[in-house]
Amino acid sequence: MALIDCPSCQKRISSQAKQCSHCKANLDGNSESLVKISHIQKSNSLMTHSIVFLTLLIAGAAMWIWKGEVAQGWQAIMAIVSFSVGVIGYMITRIRIVIHKRKSV
């Protein structure tokens, strides 16, 4: 009995298992389609994360220059935090997307 990666969730399972104990995917035959579906779902998830972080980045920039004035007080703090989280999150997500696309399906 060897451990293999589930074609759907990529977690380790027994090679003799008929169904993944983590995601309940059937392992009867067409595992290639499960791998492709899993790859597409991961791509969609990463793109959603990218859009969320890009929205935070834009919201931070908009809060900083709202009404033509530079933000002050709590508004400046919120703008800086939102912009910083947006930039860092977006960069990390883009790197994850590049790494994910390099994996062959």
ZILINDA-V404444 format. One record per residue. N is the residue number from 1. RES is the residue in three letters. NEAR is the number of other ideal C-beta (glycine too) atoms within 10 Angstrom. Layout:
BEGIN
n->N res->RES near->NEAR
n->N res->RES near->NEAR
END
This chain:
BEGIN
n->1 res->MET near->6
n->2 res->ALA near->6
n->3 res->LEU near->10
n->4 res->ILE near->13
n->5 res->ASP near->12
n->6 res->CYS near->21
n->7 res->PRO near->21
n->8 res->SER near->20
n->9 res->CYS near->16
n->10 res->GLN near->13
n->11 res->LYS near->12
n->12 res->ARG near->9
n->13 res->ILE near->19
n->14 res->SER near->13
n->15 res->SER near->9
n->16 res->GLN near->9
n->17 res->ALA near->13
n->18 res->LYS near->8
n->19 res->GLN near->13
n->20 res->CYS near->19
n->21 res->SER near->11
n->22 res->HIS near->13
n->23 res->CYS near->15
n->24 res->LYS near->9
n->25 res->ALA near->17
n->26 res->ASN near->12
n->27 res->LEU near->19
n->28 res->ASP near->8
n->29 res->GLY near->8
n->30 res->ASN near->10
n->31 res->SER near->15
n->32 res->GLU near->10
n->33 res->SER near->11
n->34 res->LEU near->19
n->35 res->VAL near->17
n->36 res->LYS near->12
n->37 res->ILE near->14
n->38 res->SER near->18
n->39 res->HIS near->17
n->40 res->ILE near->11
n->41 res->GLN near->12
n->42 res->LYS near->15
n->43 res->SER near->14
n->44 res->ASN near->10
n->45 res->SER near->13
n->46 res->LEU near->18
n->47 res->MET near->12
n->48 res->THR near->11
n->49 res->HIS near->17
n->50 res->SER near->17
n->51 res->ILE near->12
n->52 res->VAL near->14
n->53 res->PHE near->20
n->54 res->LEU near->16
n->55 res->THR near->13
n->56 res->LEU near->20
n->57 res->LEU near->20
n->58 res->ILE near->13
n->59 res->ALA near->15
n->60 res->GLY near->20
n->61 res->ALA near->15
n->62 res->ALA near->13
n->63 res->MET near->18
n->64 res->TRP near->17
n->65 res->ILE near->11
n->66 res->TRP near->12
n->67 res->LYS near->5
n->68 res->GLY near->5
n->69 res->GLU near->9
n->70 res->VAL near->10
n->71 res->ALA near->18
n->72 res->GLN near->8
n->73 res->GLY near->7
n->74 res->TRP near->8
n->75 res->GLN near->14
n->76 res->ALA near->13
n->77 res->ILE near->12
n->78 res->MET near->15
n->79 res->ALA near->20
n->80 res->ILE near->14
n->81 res->VAL near->13
n->82 res->SER near->20
n->83 res->PHE near->19
n->84 res->SER near->13
n->85 res->VAL near->14
n->86 res->GLY near->20
n->87 res->VAL near->16
n->88 res->ILE near->13
n->89 res->GLY near->17
n->90 res->TYR near->19
n->91 res->MET near->12
n->92 res->ILE near->13
n->93 res->THR near->20
n->94 res->ARG near->15
n->95 res->ILE near->10
n->96 res->ARG near->15
n->97 res->ILE near->16
n->98 res->VAL near->10
n->99 res->ILE near->10
n->100 res->HIS near->13
n->101 res->LYS near->12
n->102 res->ARG near->7
n->103 res->LYS near->8
n->104 res->SER near->6
n->105 res->VAL near->11
END
